[in-house]
Amino acid sequence: MSRTLRTSSLVVILALTLGGASPAHAGLLARLSPNLVPYHGTLIGIFAKQRHGRSHGQEIRHVERQIGRRFAIDHFYLHFDDALNDRPIRATIRAGRIPLINWAPETAHGIVTWSSIAAGQADPTIDRAALQLKALHHPVMLAFHHEPEDDTPRFGQPADYRLAFQHIVQRMRADGAGNVVFVCILEAYTYDGGNGGIRTWYPGSSYVDWAAADGYNWAPGRAGYTWRSFRATFTGFEHWGEHHTKPLMIAEFGTQEKPGDPRAKARWFHNAGRRLARWHSIKAVVYFNSNKKYPWWIDTSRRSLTAFSRFADRRMFHP
């Protein structure tokens, strides 16, 4: 599909969406371009890992109450054999949020290699997913296999990943899923030149609507790592964005507490907000509220929760 036709189809979808959306969702979409880029400011989102027996919807509402505001993006991690239009996704749309779906090529029976996807062997799965997403009648962000750098050679080589990404985009566009906005999520380290560098992995501007990076302050949990600021974590990504026109997203980020310095995490959030206020090509940030590997929770202390609440309430996050 040409860029002109794609933009036109998204405009039509947005118009139809605004006609039947909840007031909250209609209000948000009215402030976004066809590719879900805010005309002003930056979208804020979260992956809210479920705790204490709460459902997905209960968990994200709990975090929203903690910080006193709503999120624009709700981050999901799903597999190839999962339904992409299940109840939590439909519910978050009704609540006025945009789903960001990380779609991993794994099933209950094992992995799906990138080369097999590129060769068309997963087309029935892709077509089914396209129809499910199309049936939502709302814009959705879809990221195929985030952080693929960690999964070589099990899933294939970088060239295989690029071809698989391109094939999925082409297939879904041909299936008429014009409400799907495609996000490429790589590690921040790759934008720094690691993992072979960005050119090794980037599928190409014709296939990517948003370019995204995941990055963390790994200290003190990961051995051999020193405390690293938000700015240092995403320096390579920022420099890459200066030479490209794609809207940028930080799709995962997080920090730990620092032993002996109970104010360090709060300062980290404060300094991240200050940096983002000057980084105008960043159009979305999505926090990773989880304890996967390390405790990234925003509420590891009262001071940290207060700092994140202030971070999330910055003017730029009210586009």
N, C-alpha and C positions, 0 to 999 in steps of 0.2 A: 504494500500500500504506500502511495506517495505521502510525503509529509503534509501536503495540502489536504489530501483526502482524509488523512488521519486526524488532523486538527479539526476539520469540518465535522467529522463524526463525533469527536469528543465534545464539540460545542453543542451538537444536537442532544447528546446524552446528558450534558449538564443542564440544558434547558428542560428536558423531560424530567430530570431528577428534581430540579427546583420546583417543578409543578406538583410533585407528589411527595416531597420530603417532609420530615419533621421540621418544625420551625428552627430547631438548633442546627440541623444539618443543612437546611436551605441557607441559613445565615452564613455558615462557614463556606459553603461552595460558592456563594455569591462573591466571596472575596478572593477566589482562586482562579488561576488561568485554566485552560482546558487540560493541561498536564498537572494540575493540582499545585501549581506554584503560587504562593501568596503574592498578590500585587504589592503588598507592603509587609515588612516584618518577616517572622519566622514561625513555622508550625512547631509545636512541642508535642511529643508523644512518649509512650512508655511501653516496655514489656513488663507486665505485672504478673510475676510468678505467683501462683495460688498458694495461700497459707491458711492454716487453722481451719481447714474444711470449707473454705469459701469457694464458690463457683467462680468462673472467669469473670462474669459480669459483676459479682459481688466484690471481687478483689480489686478491679480497676476503680469501681466506685469508692471503695475503702481508701485507696491511695488518693483519689481526687478529694475526698473529705479531709484527709491528712494535710494536704497542701492548700486547700481552699480554692481550687479551680479545676476546670475540666481539661482533658487532653484532647488534642485534635487528631492524634494518630494512635491506633491500638495495634501493637505488634504481635503477630501470631507466628508460630513455628509449626508447619504442617509437612506431611510426607506425600509421596506420589499417590498413595492409595487412600488418602483422606479426602473427604468432601470439602471443597473450597467455598461452599455456600451453606455451611452448617449453622446451627442455631446461634452460637456465640458471635459469629461474623454478622449474621443478620441483625442480632440484637445491638451490636456496637454501632452498626449503620443507623438503626432507628434512634440510638442515643446521640447521634450527631458526630460520630467519629469516623475517620477514614481507616479501613483495615490496611495494614502493611503485612502481607503474607510472605513469609520465607518458605519457599517450596523446595524441599529436599528430595532428590531422586532416590528415595529409599522406600521400601514397602515391607510388609510383614514377611515377605519371602526373601528379602535381601536387597542389595543395591541395584540401581539401574545405571550402567556406565554412560559416560558422556558420549562416547563414540556410538553406542547403540541408539541414543536419542537423536544424534545428528544424522544417523542413517535411516531414521524414520520408524524404527522398531517400537517406539513408545507413542506413536501417533494416536492410537485409540485413547490412551490416557490423557494426552494433551488436548484432544478434541473434547473429551468429556469434561475436563477442567475448564476449557474455554466456555462451554455451554453453561456450566455451573456459575461461572463468574458473570457471564452475560446476563443470566437470569436474575442477578442481584439488582440490576437496573440502577446501579450507583457506581461511581468511580472507585476503583480498587488499585492499590499499589501491589505489584507482584515482583518478588525478587527470587530468581532461580538460583538455588544452591549458594547461599551466602558464604563468604570466606572459603572459597574452593581451594585456596592455597594449601590448607591443612589436609586436604583429601587426595593428594597425589601420592603414589601412583594408583591408589585403590580404585578411584573412579576414572582415571585416565591422566592425560597430560594437558598442559594449558591450552594447546591448540584444540584439543577435543572439547574442553569447556567452552571456548569461544564459539565453536561450531554448534554445540548443543544449545547455548543461549540464543544464538541467531536463529536456529531452527524453531525453537519454541516461540519466539516473537513472530516469525513469519507465519507459523501455523495458526497461532491464536488470532493474528490479524486477518488471515484468510477465513477463519471461522466466524469473523464478524464481532469478536469481543473487543469492540472499540472503547469500552469503558475501562480497559486494563492499561495501567501506566507501569512501564517496566523499569525496574530499579536494579542496578548492578552494585552489589555490596562486596567490597574487597577489604582486606586488612589495611589499617593505616600504615603498617610497616611496608606494604607493597608500594604505596605512594612515596615512601622514603627511599625506594630503590631495592628493597628486599624481595625475596621470592621471585627473583628474575625481573622485577620492575613492572610498572603498570602496563607497558606495551605488551608484555607477555600474556596478560590476562584480560585486558579491556576488549569487550566484544565489538566495539565500534559505535560511532555516534548515531548511525542509522537505526541501531537496535536498542539504544539506551536512552530513556527519558530522564532519569535521575542517576547521577553518579554518587556512590555512597562509600563511607569508610566506617569500620569498627575499630575502636581503640580504647585502651584502659591504662590506668595507673596501676601497674602490677605489684608494686611494692606496698607493704612488706611481705605479702604472701608468697610470691614467686622468688625462689632463691636466685641471687645474683642480680636482681633488679633494684635500682634506686628510685626514690620518690620522683615522679615525673609529672609536670604540670599538664593541664589540658592543652595549652598552646603547644608545648613540645611534642605531645602525643600526636597532634594533627598538623605539624608543620609541613610535611611533604604533601599532604592532601590540600592544604591551603595554597601551596605553590603551584600544584597541578591545576587547581581551579582558576588561577590567575590567567592561564593560557587556554582555557576552554570555556565554552558558553553554557555548559550543562548546569542546571540547578544542582546544588550540592546538599547531601544529607549525611548527618552523622547518625548511623542506624543503630549503633550500640556504643555506649560509653559508660564508664563507671570508675569509682575510686573506693579505696578501703580506708579504714581508720589508721592512724599512725601512732604506734605505741609511744608513750611518753609525751605526746603532743595532742591533747584532746581537741584542739582548735584546727588541726591541719585539714581535716576533711571539709569542714565548713569554709575554710579559706579557699580550698580547691574549687568548691562550687562557686564561691564569690568571684574568683579570678576567671573561671570559665565563662561566667556571665559577662564580665567586662570584655573578655576577648571576643565573644560572639557578637557583642554590640558593635564591634568594629569590622566584623567579618561579614560583609553584606551579601556575598554569594552563597552563604549557608542559608538554605530555605527551610530546613527541618532538622530537628535534633530529637533523638529517641533514647531515653534512658533505659538501662538494663537493670531493672529492680528485681534482683535474684540473688541467690547464694550459690550459684553454679561456680565451682572451684573456690571462690572466695566470697565473703559477705559484702556484696555491692549495695545492699539495701539502703534506701535513703534515710531510714530511721534507726541506724545503728547507734545513734545517740540523739538526745533531744536537740542538741546544738546543730547536729548535721541535718536533722529534719527541718529545723527552722531555716537553715541556710539554703537548702534545696527549695523550700517554699518561696523564699525571696528570689532565688534564681528563676523559678518558673513564673514568677509574677512580673518579671521585667517587661517593660513596655513593648519590646520587640516581639514577645510571645503573645501579643494581643493584636494580630494583624486585622 
